[in-house]
Structures are given as structure tokens and as C-alpha cells.
Amino acid sequence: MIEVSKADIYFQVGSGVDFELSFMDKIIEVNRKMRVVNCSEGIKIVDRDPHVWLSPKNAEIMVKNIYNALAQIDPENEGYYRKNMESYLKELNNLDEEIREILRNVTNRRFMIYHPAWRYFAREYNLTQIPVEKEGKEPTARGLMALIDQARRLKMKVVFVSPQFDQKKAEIIAESIHGRIVFLDPLAKDYVRNLKRVALELARSLS
């Protein structure tokens, strides 16, 4: 909060992330002169799912929103911000093309994951995520059996999990189908490398 009190600008994800829903009012209260930028402006939020950044196309919109805000608040360095934006947009475009190529020949386009963070990624690349957890709630015993039956019908051998969440239920499903769990991190620091790795893991498990 000390750093926030000194900031000229705050970049808000803006898609309904729990942290921002809980603390945004307090953040603004600390520094009322600070400009708050909604990085998700122009992105369609689906079913209140906040994980918009996991689509490279959405990430492009967010990068442009960040550039526009920086150029307005610091016009003297607009050229520097534009150069960085254009460089990263090119990197994101290349990433999108790589992911499409990686997933091009995947036949089974459904995957099971504990926490359903990958809706926007799945929608972008014609995939369907089957969530174990729904609306923040773990499955009941009956629900767990239904998921196991579904995984067997679809001949799944992998259940994906996020490292930020408990993996016990995912492990039960994986053991029941004689499969394994694989981690997909929606918050990894290296965005480009992470999404490419996600695509490769999905391609291996779905082919």
C-alpha cells in the first residue's frame, strides 16, 4: 500500500479478479489522485470469468490499453511505449500462430481441469474445458463419480490442475482412470513461454 500511495497510475485487470473485488476500494482510498486503468476494457467477459488474459487475443487488447494510458500520462515517452507495445504485439501474434499450429491436429478437443481458468484459451482454440470445481465448490461424491465416468468415456489420461489449488480431487479422478495430473499455471510469470507450454501439454494429452 505504501507503493500505491506514491503511484500515478494503477493498472487494474478489470475482469472481476477476486483481489480487485475485495481491495479496489481500499486501493483507491489510499491514493485518490492515482489514475486507475481498466486493462480489460473492450474485452467481453463471459459468465463473470475473470481469466481474460489467458487468450493471446485478449492479451493484445490489454497491451493496447496499457500503452494508451501510459502515452496519455507520459506523452514525452510515447515513442518508447509505442515501440515496446509493437514489439510485444508481434510476439503475441507469433504465439497465437504457434498455438494454432500445435493444436491443429488434435482430435479430442475436450480436457478436464480442476479449476476452470482456461475458458478464454479454450474458446480461442476450439477446445472445451470440463471443470472439476464449479463456482468455487468441490464436487460431491456423486459428482466425482460422474466426472470419473465422463473421463473414462472420453478416454482421458490426464487431469489438469492449477498449482494454486488443492489437487486431491483431481488425483482421485486421475487414479481412477489410470492417468496422471499435469499442472497448468494461469499465473506463470513468463506469459509467452507458459502459454506455449500449455498448448504442448494439451496437444500431448488430447492427441
C-alpha positions as CSV (number, residue, x, y, z in Angstrom):
1,M,0.0,0.0,0.0
2,I,3.0,2.3,0.5
3,E,3.9,2.0,-3.1
4,V,0.3,2.5,-4.2
5,S,0.2,5.8,-2.2
6,K,3.0,7.1,-4.4
7,A,1.8,5.8,-7.7
8,D,0.5,8.0,-10.6
9,I,-1.3,5.1,-12.2
10,Y,-2.7,1.7,-11.3
11,F,-3.3,-1.0,-13.9
12,Q,-6.4,-3.0,-12.9
13,V,-7.1,-6.3,-14.6
14,G,-10.7,-5.2,-14.5
15,S,-12.3,-8.5,-15.3
16,G,-13.6,-9.3,-11.8
17,V,-10.5,-10.8,-10.2
18,D,-11.2,-11.6,-6.5
19,F,-8.3,-9.5,-5.2
20,E,-9.6,-6.4,-7.0
21,L,-13.2,-7.0,-6.0
22,S,-12.1,-7.2,-2.4
23,F,-9.5,-4.4,-2.2
24,M,-10.1,-2.0,-5.1
25,D,-12.0,0.5,-2.9
26,K,-9.2,0.4,-0.4
27,I,-6.5,0.9,-3.1
28,I,-8.3,3.9,-4.4
29,E,-8.8,5.3,-0.9
30,V,-5.1,5.2,-0.3
31,N,-4.4,7.4,-3.4
32,R,-7.4,9.3,-4.8
33,K,-5.2,11.2,-7.3
34,M,-3.9,8.0,-8.9
35,R,-5.4,7.1,-12.3
36,V,-6.9,3.6,-12.4
37,V,-6.8,1.9,-15.8
38,N,-9.1,-1.0,-16.6
39,C,-6.9,-3.2,-18.7
40,S,-9.9,-5.4,-19.8
41,E,-11.8,-2.6,-21.4
42,G,-13.0,-3.8,-24.8
43,I,-13.0,-7.5,-23.8
44,K,-16.2,-9.4,-23.5
45,I,-16.4,-11.0,-20.0
46,V,-18.0,-14.4,-20.3
47,D,-20.1,-15.7,-17.3
48,R,-18.2,-13.5,-14.9
49,D,-15.0,-15.5,-15.6
50,P,-12.1,-13.1,-14.8
51,H,-9.3,-15.1,-16.5
52,V,-9.3,-13.0,-19.7
53,W,-5.5,-12.7,-20.0
54,L,-5.3,-16.4,-20.9
55,S,-6.3,-15.7,-24.5
56,P,-3.4,-14.1,-26.5
57,K,-6.0,-12.1,-28.5
58,N,-7.3,-10.6,-25.2
59,A,-3.8,-10.0,-24.1
60,E,-3.3,-7.9,-27.2
61,I,-6.2,-5.7,-26.2
62,M,-4.8,-5.4,-22.7
63,V,-1.4,-4.4,-24.0
64,K,-3.0,-1.6,-26.1
65,N,-5.0,-0.4,-23.1
66,I,-1.8,-0.2,-21.1
67,Y,0.0,1.7,-23.9
68,N,-2.8,4.2,-24.3
69,A,-2.8,5.0,-20.6
70,L,1.0,5.4,-20.5
71,A,1.1,7.6,-23.6
72,Q,-1.5,9.9,-22.1
73,I,0.0,10.2,-18.7
74,D,3.6,10.5,-20.0
75,P,3.4,11.9,-23.6
76,E,7.1,12.7,-23.7
77,N,7.9,9.0,-23.8
78,E,5.1,8.0,-26.1
79,G,7.6,6.7,-28.7
80,Y,9.2,4.4,-26.2
81,Y,5.9,3.0,-25.1
82,R,4.8,2.5,-28.7
83,K,8.0,0.7,-29.6
84,N,7.6,-1.7,-26.7
85,M,3.9,-2.2,-27.5
86,E,4.5,-3.1,-31.1
87,S,7.3,-5.5,-30.2
88,Y,5.1,-7.3,-27.7
89,L,2.1,-7.4,-30.0
90,K,4.3,-9.1,-32.6
91,E,5.4,-11.6,-30.0
92,L,1.7,-12.3,-29.1
93,N,0.7,-12.7,-32.7
94,N,3.5,-15.2,-33.2
95,L,2.4,-17.0,-30.1
96,D,-1.1,-17.2,-31.3
97,E,0.1,-18.7,-34.6
98,E,2.3,-21.2,-32.8
99,I,-0.5,-22.4,-30.6
100,R,-2.9,-22.9,-33.5
101,E,-0.2,-25.0,-35.3
102,I,0.4,-27.0,-32.1
103,L,-3.3,-27.8,-31.7
104,R,-4.1,-28.1,-35.4
105,N,-4.2,-31.9,-35.5
106,V,-5.8,-32.5,-32.1
107,T,-8.8,-34.8,-32.5
108,N,-10.3,-34.9,-29.0
109,R,-10.8,-31.2,-28.1
110,R,-12.1,-31.7,-24.5
111,F,-9.9,-31.6,-21.4
112,M,-10.6,-31.9,-17.7
113,I,-9.2,-29.4,-15.3
114,Y,-9.8,-28.8,-11.6
115,H,-10.1,-25.0,-11.5
116,P,-11.8,-23.8,-14.7
117,A,-9.4,-20.9,-15.5
118,W,-8.9,-21.7,-19.2
119,R,-12.3,-20.8,-20.8
120,Y,-10.9,-17.9,-22.9
121,F,-7.9,-20.0,-24.1
122,A,-10.3,-22.9,-24.9
123,R,-12.7,-20.7,-26.7
124,E,-9.9,-19.1,-28.8
125,Y,-8.6,-22.5,-29.9
126,N,-11.8,-24.5,-30.3
127,L,-11.4,-26.5,-27.1
128,T,-13.7,-27.3,-24.3
129,Q,-12.7,-27.4,-20.6
130,I,-14.6,-29.8,-18.3
131,P,-14.3,-28.4,-14.8
132,V,-14.0,-30.5,-11.6
133,E,-14.6,-27.5,-9.4
134,K,-17.7,-25.4,-10.2
135,E,-18.5,-22.0,-8.9
136,G,-15.7,-22.4,-6.3
137,K,-17.2,-25.7,-4.9
138,E,-15.7,-29.1,-5.0
139,P,-17.7,-31.9,-6.5
140,T,-19.9,-34.1,-4.3
141,A,-19.2,-37.9,-4.1
142,R,-21.9,-38.4,-6.8
143,G,-20.4,-35.5,-8.9
144,L,-17.0,-37.0,-8.6
145,M,-18.2,-40.4,-9.9
146,A,-19.9,-38.7,-12.8
147,L,-16.6,-36.9,-13.7
148,I,-14.8,-40.2,-13.5
149,D,-17.3,-41.9,-15.8
150,Q,-17.1,-39.0,-18.2
151,A,-13.3,-39.1,-18.2
152,R,-13.5,-42.8,-19.0
153,R,-16.0,-42.4,-21.8
154,L,-13.7,-39.7,-23.3
155,K,-10.7,-42.0,-22.8
156,M,-8.9,-39.2,-20.9
157,K,-5.5,-40.0,-19.4
158,V,-4.7,-36.6,-17.9
159,V,-6.4,-34.3,-15.4
160,F,-5.1,-30.8,-15.3
161,V,-4.7,-28.8,-12.2
162,S,-3.6,-25.3,-11.2
163,P,-0.7,-25.1,-8.7
164,Q,-2.7,-22.5,-6.7
165,F,-5.4,-25.1,-5.8
166,D,-5.8,-28.3,-3.9
167,Q,-5.3,-31.3,-6.2
168,K,-6.8,-34.1,-4.1
169,K,-10.0,-34.5,-6.1
170,A,-8.0,-34.3,-9.4
171,E,-5.7,-37.1,-8.1
172,I,-8.7,-39.3,-7.3
173,I,-10.0,-38.9,-10.8
174,A,-6.6,-39.5,-12.3
175,E,-6.0,-42.6,-10.3
176,S,-9.5,-43.9,-11.2
177,I,-8.8,-43.6,-14.9
178,H,-5.2,-44.9,-14.6
179,G,-4.0,-41.4,-15.7
180,R,-1.9,-38.6,-14.3
181,I,-2.2,-35.0,-13.3
182,V,-0.5,-32.2,-15.1
183,F,-0.1,-28.6,-13.9
184,L,-1.2,-25.6,-15.9
185,D,-0.4,-22.4,-14.2
186,P,-2.7,-19.4,-15.1
187,L,-0.4,-17.0,-13.2
188,A,3.1,-18.0,-14.5
189,K,5.5,-15.0,-14.9
190,D,6.7,-15.8,-18.4
191,Y,3.4,-15.4,-20.3
192,V,4.5,-16.4,-23.8
193,R,6.6,-19.4,-22.7
194,N,3.8,-20.6,-20.4
195,L,1.0,-20.5,-23.0
196,K,3.2,-22.3,-25.5
197,R,3.9,-25.0,-22.8
198,V,0.1,-25.2,-22.1
199,A,-0.6,-25.8,-25.7
200,L,2.1,-28.5,-25.9
201,E,0.7,-30.3,-22.8
202,L,-2.8,-30.2,-24.2
203,A,-1.7,-31.5,-27.6
204,R,0.1,-34.4,-25.9
205,S,-2.9,-35.3,-23.8
206,L,-5.6,-34.9,-26.4
207,S,-3.9,-36.4,-29.4
